[in-house]
Structures are given as C-alpha cells and as structure tokens.
Amino acid sequence: MMDYDSLMSENVRALQPSGIRKFFDILDTMKGAISLGIGEPDFTTPWHIREAGVYSLEQGFTKYTSNAGLTRLRSAISQYLKRRFSISYDPSNEIFVTVGGSEAIDLCVRAMINPGDEVIIPVPSFVCYGPLVTMAHGVPVYVETKAENEFRLTPDELRAAVTPRTKLLVLPYPNNPTGGIMELEDLRAIAEVLRDTNIMVLSDEIYAELTYGQHHVSPCNIPELYERTLLVNGFSKAYAMTGWRLGYVCGPAPILKQMLKIHQYGIMSAPTTSQYAAVEALNNGDGDIELMRESYDKRRKLLLTGLRRLGIECFEPRGAFYMFPKIGGFGLSSDEFCTRFLREEQVAIIPGTAFGAGGEGFSRICYASSVENIETALSRLEAFLERLKNQ
Amino acid sequence: MNEILKLLEEDSRYTVSQIAAMTGKDEQYVRDTVRRCEEEHIINGYTTLVDWDRTSEESVTAFIEVKITPQRDDGYDRIARRIYQYEEVESLYLMSGSFDFSVIVTGKSLKEVSRFVSEKLAPIEGVTSTATHFIMKRYKDKHRAFLVEPEQEERSLFV
C-alpha cells in the first residue's frame, strides 16, 4: 500500500481548502435554496464577443499563439488601458496574456519570491494570495483592514508590516469581498511608505470596471508607484467571461521577461479562442461594460437599502459586486450565522472569515443575482433575524 | 424619470420601494413620476409577455405589409386609426421603405386572420394592397428570448 500522504509536498498538504467550498457542499443538498455566495457575474458573455470566438473557430484558428499572446490582443489591451485608465504599457514587452488573472497573480509571486521573502496581503481579500505565496516558499504577512476605514489599506498599517524581507505588496482593489476601493490620496500615501524601498506592488484590478460613483484609480496612475507595480487584470468580471479563462499582466519589461519563462513552460499560451473573443471585447465592448455596471449598481442599491432597513450595519461598497455587512452582535460567529442561515432559510452567503483575519463578524453577499433572488434573500434574512432575537 | 421608465420597462412588477432603492430616489418621487407618466401617456399600460405556444391556447400572429395611396397632412393617422381600432390588431407602425404600414394581427387560426385581412383590412379606403406573413415561431420579444437556454453544469464555486 502506498502512503500517498507522506509523498506529498509539505507545502501542499498544509494548504487549507477554501472556506467558501463548505457552503456549496451544503447548498448542493438543498432544493429551492438561493445562492448569493458565488462570486461571478450573472450575465452570459455578450453575444458579439461569443460570436468572435465562434468565428475564430470557423476560420480554423485552433493552434497555439505566441507565448505572450496574440500581438493584436496585446495591442488592444494597451489601447484599452490607455483609453479607460490612462495607463501606458508597450504591447511588445510590457504586457502578456495569461490564463485568467489567477495565473498572472501566481506568476508574479513565483517570479519574484525567494524562500522566506515576505508578501504583504491586506485582508479580508480573495482567498488565493496567501496559498500562492506559500507555494512559492514565501511568507504571507496579513494586514487586517478595518471597516471604519472602509477596508482601505492605511499607510500606518502598511508601515507596521514592512520588514527588510518584504518583497511584494498585494493591492486587491476594488476588493473582493468588501467592495472597498483605494482612491488617489490613499494610493499616494502608500507610495510615500514605499518610497526608498525595493518593494514591488502586485495590483489585482480584476474589478476595475466595476466601481460606483467614481472611476477606478490604479497605482499605475501614480508615477512613483508605476515603476514598481505589476498590474493584473482580465476579462472575467468586466465582460462576464469567467469561463474563457483569460487575463493579463503588465509591468516592467525585465520582470515580465522572467515571468514569461514560467508561463512558457507551464502553460505555453492562453486559449486561442478566448484570445480572439477578447480582442472583440476590448475593441467593441465598452457599451457592454456600462450596461452591466448599471445593472449591478441598481442591485447594489437595492441590497444596501434592504440590509439597512433590517437594521444591519453595512458600509456602502464602492466597487466589485459584493456587500460586506456586519452580522456580529447576534451571539453567533460568522460561520455559525451563515451556516444556520443556510440551513434554516436556504440562503447561501459566505462568512467573512473565509477571506482571512478581520472577516469575523462580517459576511459576504454577492449581489450579482436577480432582483427576485435578492428580495427573497432579504425577506428570509428578516425572518431569520427575528428568530435570533427571540431566542 | 428615464431611469424609472427603464426599470419599469425591464419589469413592470417592480414595486415603488424597489424602484426607489434602485434609483436612489424617495418613494414619493417615484410614485409621483409614475403617475405623471401615466397621465401624460408616456406610460401606456402594463402587460405580460406570454408564450402562448406553451399553452393549449390556439393562437396565430401575422405581420402584414400594407400599402396605401399617398396621403397628405393627417391622412396617415386617419387611415391608421381605422386600422388599429380593430381588436385583432396588436401593433401598427408607419414604416419607411417599400410599404407604408406594418400591421401585427393576432387571431385563433390562419383562417380567422385571413378573413380579417380580406374582409376588414383590405377594403379600407386608401388601402391599395396587403401582403400577409404568418409568424411561425416567436424567438424573442421585447428583449426576452422565448427559448429556454440550458444551464451550464458543474460550475466552480470557489470564487
């Protein structure tokens, strides 16, 4: 008998499965349950984009592309970043195409980190950063952001976390799960802390197009940060293209050159069909982004109004499609609250603790769901809270 | 106002409080705006999209091209009124191009619609010709597709 466990990499064995998973295992066993748990657009990819993918298949474009991705796609990305966010990158050596933003994040970490190097990760945030750092033999250093700061990373919090081993700072804004954003002055303050250090910034801007009431600001918009930033973005959230698995990374050519080696050996090239569809998305998809953003915004307002009407404290999220209401104060941990809410009212929301320290007392609700689902979830939440109060 | 109208066009069942929340206006403003739009015939009714093909109800719809003798002043409106007063007429549009009116007519059977065209529509003074096209299948109406698309299986639940 083989003892497989003992054969595994210790790093891998030590990884915890995502805390999100558990809820869907319960959900799977329920009929009539509503999920506001999954973090994914509820739109199907706009037809003209799908059609461009289909058309590329009809023409027989089924081979690998260059490792960095189609030249015309990299040009389109360059033009898009200039047009939408006033960021300049040379498509020939400062941009390459990856399998989703996730691969880009992994590559940034693996290309930069030596064993023992520290990576500062503001939490709550998406679940992938820490495990990817661990896998690269780096050390994740979590910084808890606070609701009273609207989950921004403050310069003081950052300063306290920096050590001589700090190699990388992750800036996951607009943020999943909190909906928090960083504005120009927040980023300027971060730039001030990083001045005279060698720390690089990994800016995960996958939700850049989904901001409400203000335009997204990237660290790349600040000259002192631009030179030390690796910008990660992709097509999943802006164009509802999660299943196409397409993202990209932009940054200083010497770093991308190293990252591209890992991509070349591990991946070869991002899916060709997806790349052709993405060219269409970038060139003719600005209108789709507006339509989807407006739709999310309506639901954002509806959910926020509904939660506040129930007396639940919630800071107004200004990006992504999540709300991070406070659900502490009922004598239950976040996990207990969400588990009971799911079992008793058949609504799945995710405990804040699934997104790291600082998530206790909160839960993530995704409002990329129908108005009907949101309303039903709210009325079930009302019933649930009523019952909790009477217990 | 337009924001409220767009929401109602999307789903006329939205309540005043839902619309207020989604637009960030107060409920009284929404109520007043909707009432005003109704009074000014900006809102002309609330209806439901039914796919009758999924019911036992027999129903046919025809799209009819109608040509009329050239008109001046309110001549088009006058003839249009004579056409749209019929219960059978679902929609009526004045068109650019090779014919004048597009008339959408519903009835219980091909025969019933044909009879409407030959006995009521064609004899109207000023109508010079008609061409009737029966709708065989309704795929999309008012931005809603009538075919039920399959749900994707086995989605990742990790994000």
Interface residues (C-beta under 8 A of the other chain):
Chain A: S18 I20 R21 F24 G37 I38 G39 E40 T44 F126 V127 N176 T242 G243 K298 R299 K301 L302 L304 T305 G306 V371 E375
Chain B: L7 D11 Y14 Q18 A20 A21 M22 T23 G24 E149 Q152 R155 L157 F158 V159
